Amino acid sequence: MSCKQSELVAAINSFTAAVVSNDPNLKAFSSKLLGSVLQTIEYDPEDPEVTETKEDTDASEEAAVTPEVV
């Protein structure tokens, strides 16, 4: 089950207020609340990592622009 944006914002605000107040009980409660909300976020899968080949690296080095010192 995913969380609503308003629930995430409320949990972040609650945690921020607890840290500012420096109350250990509020910190503990709000950190558990924020953690539980973060656990419900559904993420998209990451894109596959692209690896560079030797030819790609050589081409990018040739195309690099160096600043001209005046």
Jmol script that loads the backbone (N, CA, C; Angstrom):
load data "model"
ATOM      1  N   MET A   1       0.846  -1.175   0.000  1.00  0.00           N
ATOM      2  CA  MET A   1       0.000   0.000   0.000  1.00  0.00           C
ATOM      3  C   MET A   1       0.891   1.237   0.000  1.00  0.00           C
ATOM      4  N   SER A   2       0.614   2.171  -0.880  1.00  0.00           N
ATOM      5  CA  SER A   2       1.438   3.374  -0.949  1.00  0.00           C
ATOM      6  C   SER A   2       0.858   4.465  -0.049  1.00  0.00           C
ATOM      7  N   CYS A   3       1.701   5.413   0.291  1.00  0.00           N
ATOM      8  CA  CYS A   3       1.245   6.503   1.151  1.00  0.00           C
ATOM      9  C   CYS A   3       0.858   7.707   0.300  1.00  0.00           C
ATOM     10  N   LYS A   4       0.061   8.564   0.897  1.00  0.00           N
ATOM     11  CA  LYS A   4      -0.322   9.805   0.227  1.00  0.00           C
ATOM     12  C   LYS A   4       0.771  10.838   0.462  1.00  0.00           C
ATOM     13  N   GLN A   5       0.846  11.801  -0.441  1.00  0.00           N
ATOM     14  CA  GLN A   5       1.846  12.854  -0.302  1.00  0.00           C
ATOM     15  C   GLN A   5       1.603  13.633   0.996  1.00  0.00           C
ATOM     16  N   SER A   6       0.352  13.855   1.346  1.00  0.00           N
ATOM     17  CA  SER A   6       0.041  14.609   2.563  1.00  0.00           C
ATOM     18  C   SER A   6       0.509  13.854   3.810  1.00  0.00           C
ATOM     19  N   GLU A   7       0.425  12.513   3.785  1.00  0.00           N
ATOM     20  CA  GLU A   7       0.897  11.722   4.919  1.00  0.00           C
ATOM     21  C   GLU A   7       2.414  11.821   5.067  1.00  0.00           C
ATOM     22  N   LEU A   8       3.117  11.808   3.936  1.00  0.00           N
ATOM     23  CA  LEU A   8       4.571  11.931   3.968  1.00  0.00           C
ATOM     24  C   LEU A   8       4.988  13.297   4.490  1.00  0.00           C
ATOM     25  N   VAL A   9       4.324  14.343   4.010  1.00  0.00           N
ATOM     26  CA  VAL A   9       4.647  15.699   4.458  1.00  0.00           C
ATOM     27  C   VAL A   9       4.354  15.847   5.947  1.00  0.00           C
ATOM     28  N   ALA A  10       3.251  15.291   6.410  1.00  0.00           N
ATOM     29  CA  ALA A  10       2.902  15.372   7.832  1.00  0.00           C
ATOM     30  C   ALA A  10       3.938  14.647   8.689  1.00  0.00           C
ATOM     31  N   ALA A  11       4.413  13.490   8.225  1.00  0.00           N
ATOM     32  CA  ALA A  11       5.416  12.745   8.987  1.00  0.00           C
ATOM     33  C   ALA A  11       6.741  13.495   9.030  1.00  0.00           C
ATOM     34  N   ILE A  12       7.124  14.115   7.912  1.00  0.00           N
ATOM     35  CA  ILE A  12       8.364  14.898   7.883  1.00  0.00           C
ATOM     36  C   ILE A  12       8.253  16.107   8.797  1.00  0.00           C
ATOM     37  N   ASN A  13       7.118  16.792   8.744  1.00  0.00           N
ATOM     38  CA  ASN A  13       6.913  17.960   9.619  1.00  0.00           C
ATOM     39  C   ASN A  13       6.909  17.554  11.088  1.00  0.00           C
ATOM     40  N   SER A  14       6.306  16.420  11.393  1.00  0.00           N
ATOM     41  CA  SER A  14       6.283  15.929  12.765  1.00  0.00           C
ATOM     42  C   SER A  14       7.692  15.620  13.255  1.00  0.00           C
ATOM     43  N   PHE A  15       8.490  14.965  12.417  1.00  0.00           N
ATOM     44  CA  PHE A  15       9.859  14.642  12.791  1.00  0.00           C
ATOM     45  C   PHE A  15      10.691  15.911  12.973  1.00  0.00           C
ATOM     46  N   THR A  16      10.515  16.882  12.076  1.00  0.00           N
ATOM     47  CA  THR A  16      11.256  18.143  12.174  1.00  0.00           C
ATOM     48  C   THR A  16      10.914  18.872  13.463  1.00  0.00           C
ATOM     49  N   ALA A  17       9.639  18.938  13.797  1.00  0.00           N
ATOM     50  CA  ALA A  17       9.214  19.607  15.030  1.00  0.00           C
ATOM     51  C   ALA A  17       9.773  18.886  16.259  1.00  0.00           C
ATOM     52  N   ALA A  18       9.825  17.573  16.209  1.00  0.00           N
ATOM     53  CA  ALA A  18      10.358  16.807  17.340  1.00  0.00           C
ATOM     54  C   ALA A  18      11.846  17.060  17.532  1.00  0.00           C
ATOM     55  N   VAL A  19      12.581  17.153  16.430  1.00  0.00           N
ATOM     56  CA  VAL A  19      14.019  17.415  16.524  1.00  0.00           C
ATOM     57  C   VAL A  19      14.259  18.810  17.082  1.00  0.00           C
ATOM     58  N   VAL A  20      13.478  19.775  16.628  1.00  0.00           N
ATOM     59  CA  VAL A  20      13.638  21.153  17.102  1.00  0.00           C
ATOM     60  C   VAL A  20      13.300  21.253  18.583  1.00  0.00           C
ATOM     61  N   SER A  21      12.266  20.522  19.016  1.00  0.00           N
ATOM     62  CA  SER A  21      11.857  20.586  20.427  1.00  0.00           C
ATOM     63  C   SER A  21      12.820  19.847  21.340  1.00  0.00           C
ATOM     64  N   ASN A  22      13.634  18.943  20.758  1.00  0.00           N
ATOM     65  CA  ASN A  22      14.621  18.163  21.514  1.00  0.00           C
ATOM     66  C   ASN A  22      13.978  17.274  22.586  1.00  0.00           C
ATOM     67  N   ASP A  23      12.734  16.856  22.343  1.00  0.00           N
ATOM     68  CA  ASP A  23      12.025  15.951  23.261  1.00  0.00           C
ATOM     69  C   ASP A  23      12.278  14.512  22.810  1.00  0.00           C
ATOM     70  N   PRO A  24      12.906  13.697  23.646  1.00  0.00           N
ATOM     71  CA  PRO A  24      13.242  12.327  23.232  1.00  0.00           C
ATOM     72  C   PRO A  24      12.011  11.475  22.910  1.00  0.00           C
ATOM     73  N   ASN A  25      10.906  11.668  23.634  1.00  0.00           N
ATOM     74  CA  ASN A  25       9.704  10.888  23.358  1.00  0.00           C
ATOM     75  C   ASN A  25       9.112  11.258  22.003  1.00  0.00           C
ATOM     76  N   LEU A  26       9.059  12.548  21.704  1.00  0.00           N
ATOM     77  CA  LEU A  26       8.546  12.986  20.409  1.00  0.00           C
ATOM     78  C   LEU A  26       9.460  12.532  19.278  1.00  0.00           C
ATOM     79  N   LYS A  27      10.770  12.577  19.516  1.00  0.00           N
ATOM     80  CA  LYS A  27      11.711  12.105  18.497  1.00  0.00           C
ATOM     81  C   LYS A  27      11.493  10.633  18.187  1.00  0.00           C
ATOM     82  N   ALA A  28      11.335   9.829  19.218  1.00  0.00           N
ATOM     83  CA  ALA A  28      11.141   8.390  19.035  1.00  0.00           C
ATOM     84  C   ALA A  28       9.839   8.114  18.279  1.00  0.00           C
ATOM     85  N   PHE A  29       8.760   8.778  18.707  1.00  0.00           N
ATOM     86  CA  PHE A  29       7.474   8.564  18.052  1.00  0.00           C
ATOM     87  C   PHE A  29       7.501   9.012  16.597  1.00  0.00           C
ATOM     88  N   SER A  30       8.025  10.218  16.356  1.00  0.00           N
ATOM     89  CA  SER A  30       8.006  10.751  15.001  1.00  0.00           C
ATOM     90  C   SER A  30       8.961   9.996  14.072  1.00  0.00           C
ATOM     91  N   SER A  31      10.066   9.495  14.603  1.00  0.00           N
ATOM     92  CA  SER A  31      10.976   8.722  13.752  1.00  0.00           C
ATOM     93  C   SER A  31      10.340   7.392  13.364  1.00  0.00           C
ATOM     94  N   LYS A  32       9.593   6.768  14.276  1.00  0.00           N
ATOM     95  CA  LYS A  32       8.873   5.540  13.930  1.00  0.00           C
ATOM     96  C   LYS A  32       7.785   5.829  12.900  1.00  0.00           C
ATOM     97  N   LEU A  33       7.087   6.940  13.072  1.00  0.00           N
ATOM     98  CA  LEU A  33       6.043   7.333  12.121  1.00  0.00           C
ATOM     99  C   LEU A  33       6.640   7.578  10.744  1.00  0.00           C
ATOM    100  N   LEU A  34       7.715   8.341  10.687  1.00  0.00           N
ATOM    101  CA  LEU A  34       8.366   8.634   9.406  1.00  0.00           C
ATOM    102  C   LEU A  34       8.904   7.350   8.766  1.00  0.00           C
ATOM    103  N   GLY A  35       9.489   6.494   9.563  1.00  0.00           N
ATOM    104  CA  GLY A  35       9.996   5.229   9.039  1.00  0.00           C
ATOM    105  C   GLY A  35       8.891   4.362   8.459  1.00  0.00           C
ATOM    106  N   SER A  36       7.763   4.315   9.129  1.00  0.00           N
ATOM    107  CA  SER A  36       6.660   3.491   8.618  1.00  0.00           C
ATOM    108  C   SER A  36       6.073   4.073   7.343  1.00  0.00           C
ATOM    109  N   VAL A  37       6.036   5.399   7.233  1.00  0.00           N
ATOM    110  CA  VAL A  37       5.542   6.024   6.006  1.00  0.00           C
ATOM    111  C   VAL A  37       6.525   5.782   4.867  1.00  0.00           C
ATOM    112  N   LEU A  38       7.813   5.898   5.138  1.00  0.00           N
ATOM    113  CA  LEU A  38       8.815   5.673   4.099  1.00  0.00           C
ATOM    114  C   LEU A  38       8.807   4.228   3.607  1.00  0.00           C
ATOM    115  N   GLN A  39       8.461   3.282   4.477  1.00  0.00           N
ATOM    116  CA  GLN A  39       8.403   1.879   4.069  1.00  0.00           C
ATOM    117  C   GLN A  39       7.265   1.602   3.096  1.00  0.00           C
ATOM    118  N   THR A  40       6.247   2.469   3.084  1.00  0.00           N
ATOM    119  CA  THR A  40       5.095   2.231   2.209  1.00  0.00           C
ATOM    120  C   THR A  40       5.248   2.870   0.837  1.00  0.00           C
ATOM    121  N   ILE A  41       6.316   3.625   0.612  1.00  0.00           N
ATOM    122  CA  ILE A  41       6.509   4.265  -0.691  1.00  0.00           C
ATOM    123  C   ILE A  41       6.879   3.198  -1.707  1.00  0.00           C
ATOM    124  N   GLU A  42       6.209   3.254  -2.853  1.00  0.00           N
ATOM    125  CA  GLU A  42       6.490   2.306  -3.929  1.00  0.00           C
ATOM    126  C   GLU A  42       7.378   2.998  -4.955  1.00  0.00           C
ATOM    127  N   TYR A  43       8.546   2.438  -5.184  1.00  0.00           N
ATOM    128  CA  TYR A  43       9.515   3.021  -6.101  1.00  0.00           C
ATOM    129  C   TYR A  43       9.461   2.310  -7.450  1.00  0.00           C
ATOM    130  N   ASP A  44       9.782   3.039  -8.515  1.00  0.00           N
ATOM    131  CA  ASP A  44       9.941   2.434  -9.827  1.00  0.00           C
ATOM    132  C   ASP A  44      11.290   1.743  -9.860  1.00  0.00           C
ATOM    133  N   PRO A  45      11.421   0.687 -10.652  1.00  0.00           N
ATOM    134  CA  PRO A  45      12.723   0.026 -10.745  1.00  0.00           C
ATOM    135  C   PRO A  45      13.749   0.953 -11.380  1.00  0.00           C
ATOM    136  N   GLU A  46      14.989   0.798 -10.961  1.00  0.00           N
ATOM    137  CA  GLU A  46      16.077   1.612 -11.491  1.00  0.00           C
ATOM    138  C   GLU A  46      16.380   1.205 -12.922  1.00  0.00           C
ATOM    139  N   ASP A  47      16.867   2.164 -13.708  1.00  0.00           N
ATOM    140  CA  ASP A  47      17.292   1.873 -15.065  1.00  0.00           C
ATOM    141  C   ASP A  47      18.559   1.033 -15.009  1.00  0.00           C
ATOM    142  N   PRO A  48      18.732   0.127 -15.966  1.00  0.00           N
ATOM    143  CA  PRO A  48      19.959  -0.681 -15.951  1.00  0.00           C
ATOM    144  C   PRO A  48      21.182   0.211 -16.126  1.00  0.00           C
ATOM    145  N   GLU A  49      22.246  -0.148 -15.443  1.00  0.00           N
ATOM    146  CA  GLU A  49      23.469   0.654 -15.482  1.00  0.00           C
ATOM    147  C   GLU A  49      24.174   0.448 -16.810  1.00  0.00           C
ATOM    148  N   VAL A  50      24.556   1.551 -17.434  1.00  0.00           N
ATOM    149  CA  VAL A  50      25.247   1.486 -18.719  1.00  0.00           C
ATOM    150  C   VAL A  50      26.743   1.560 -18.454  1.00  0.00           C
ATOM    151  N   THR A  51      27.475   0.608 -19.029  1.00  0.00           N
ATOM    152  CA  THR A  51      28.921   0.611 -18.853  1.00  0.00           C
ATOM    153  C   THR A  51      29.563   1.186 -20.103  1.00  0.00           C
ATOM    154  N   GLU A  52      30.610   1.972 -19.910  1.00  0.00           N
ATOM    155  CA  GLU A  52      31.322   2.581 -21.030  1.00  0.00           C
ATOM    156  C   GLU A  52      32.345   1.602 -21.583  1.00  0.00           C
ATOM    157  N   THR A  53      32.512   1.637 -22.882  1.00  0.00           N
ATOM    158  CA  THR A  53      33.550   0.830 -23.514  1.00  0.00           C
ATOM    159  C   THR A  53      34.785   1.696 -23.716  1.00  0.00           C
ATOM    160  N   LYS A  54      35.863   1.096 -24.098  1.00  0.00           N
ATOM    161  CA  LYS A  54      37.115   1.826 -24.328  1.00  0.00           C
ATOM    162  C   LYS A  54      36.925   2.862 -25.433  1.00  0.00           C
ATOM    163  N   GLU A  55      36.181   2.515 -26.495  1.00  0.00           N
ATOM    164  CA  GLU A  55      35.958   3.449 -27.601  1.00  0.00           C
ATOM    165  C   GLU A  55      35.151   4.651 -27.139  1.00  0.00           C
ATOM    166  N   ASP A  56      34.128   4.431 -26.268  1.00  0.00           N
ATOM    167  CA  ASP A  56      33.325   5.534 -25.753  1.00  0.00           C
ATOM    168  C   ASP A  56      34.174   6.476 -24.918  1.00  0.00           C
ATOM    169  N   THR A  57      35.082   5.932 -24.132  1.00  0.00           N
ATOM    170  CA  THR A  57      35.936   6.747 -23.275  1.00  0.00           C
ATOM    171  C   THR A  57      36.887   7.593 -24.117  1.00  0.00           C
ATOM    172  N   ASP A  58      37.483   7.006 -25.162  1.00  0.00           N
ATOM    173  CA  ASP A  58      38.388   7.747 -26.030  1.00  0.00           C
ATOM    174  C   ASP A  58      37.651   8.873 -26.748  1.00  0.00           C
ATOM    175  N   ALA A  59      36.455   8.618 -27.206  1.00  0.00           N
ATOM    176  CA  ALA A  59      35.678   9.628 -27.923  1.00  0.00           C
ATOM    177  C   ALA A  59      35.302  10.775 -26.999  1.00  0.00           C
ATOM    178  N   SER A  60      34.970  10.470 -25.750  1.00  0.00           N
ATOM    179  CA  SER A  60      34.587  11.537 -24.832  1.00  0.00           C
ATOM    180  C   SER A  60      35.797  12.383 -24.438  1.00  0.00           C
ATOM    181  N   GLU A  61      36.993  11.779 -24.388  1.00  0.00           N
ATOM    182  CA  GLU A  61      38.197  12.536 -24.081  1.00  0.00           C
ATOM    183  C   GLU A  61      38.533  13.494 -25.210  1.00  0.00           C
ATOM    184  N   GLU A  62      38.335  13.063 -26.462  1.00  0.00           N
ATOM    185  CA  GLU A  62      38.609  13.909 -27.616  1.00  0.00           C
ATOM    186  C   GLU A  62      37.615  15.059 -27.685  1.00  0.00           C
ATOM    187  N   ALA A  63      36.396  14.834 -27.261  1.00  0.00           N
ATOM    188  CA  ALA A  63      35.361  15.845 -27.359  1.00  0.00           C
ATOM    189  C   ALA A  63      35.361  16.793 -26.156  1.00  0.00           C
ATOM    190  N   ALA A  64      36.194  16.541 -25.173  1.00  0.00           N
ATOM    191  CA  ALA A  64      36.222  17.390 -23.989  1.00  0.00           C
ATOM    192  C   ALA A  64      36.681  18.797 -24.341  1.00  0.00           C
ATOM    193  N   VAL A  65      36.004  19.772 -23.763  1.00  0.00           N
ATOM    194  CA  VAL A  65      36.346  21.161 -24.011  1.00  0.00           C
ATOM    195  C   VAL A  65      37.125  21.687 -22.827  1.00  0.00           C
ATOM    196  N   THR A  66      38.268  22.282 -23.094  1.00  0.00           N
ATOM    197  CA  THR A  66      39.045  22.846 -22.008  1.00  0.00           C
ATOM    198  C   THR A  66      38.903  24.366 -22.074  1.00  0.00           C
ATOM    199  N   PRO A  67      38.763  25.007 -20.918  1.00  0.00           N
ATOM    200  CA  PRO A  67      38.610  26.461 -20.922  1.00  0.00           C
ATOM    201  C   PRO A  67      39.899  27.162 -21.355  1.00  0.00           C
ATOM    202  N   GLU A  68      39.743  28.235 -22.064  1.00  0.00           N
ATOM    203  CA  GLU A  68      40.889  28.984 -22.528  1.00  0.00           C
ATOM    204  C   GLU A  68      41.228  30.060 -21.507  1.00  0.00           C
ATOM    205  N   VAL A  69      42.478  30.126 -21.107  1.00  0.00           N
ATOM    206  CA  VAL A  69      42.930  31.108 -20.142  1.00  0.00           C
ATOM    207  C   VAL A  69      43.350  32.349 -20.901  1.00  0.00           C
ATOM    208  N   VAL A  70      42.792  33.478 -20.507  1.00  0.00           N
ATOM    209  CA  VAL A  70      43.098  34.737 -21.190  1.00  0.00           C
ATOM    210  C   VAL A  70      44.032  35.568 -20.356  1.00  0.00           C
TER     211      VAL A  70
END
end "model"
wireframe off; spacefill off
backbone 0.3
color backbone group
